[in-house]
Amino acid sequence: MHVVFINSAPGAPLPDLIEFNAGLLDVRFLAFELQAKGPLTAQFGVPEGTPGRCKISQTGLYMTHGKGVALEDNFPAEQIKLQLVGK
């Protein structure tokens, strides 16, 4: 996770990142990447328990001030990659 925000004052304690959901932080940039391995299910179209991996990447657009980005969605695009292990 990578977060850039303006703190309340020089030397102030670091806030709880949950506060950004409440609008209490002046967030300038927020991005995260997740990787996981585990068994896939039949819903993926493979036999139950087939080894798989997932990668999710998201980058928040907080600096646009509404220019082309819906204000209710600071994460208008994401990448989700789900695949069989070894492919």
C-alpha angles and dihedrals in degrees: 000000000000119000128177117187141151111250121221094251141348109285093011116147117266110263127233106268090226085075092073089072090057091052092247095124127068093229117191101172135008126176136156140181125201129191125185139169127205148116119310122220133231088258087073088060097253133100112285111272097023108155113255144162136216131203122188125185127182133173122192120222103215100146098062097084090212096309101146095333124100106243092223091059117051088169103058094159135035137170119227118179119184118177147153115269110253095026 
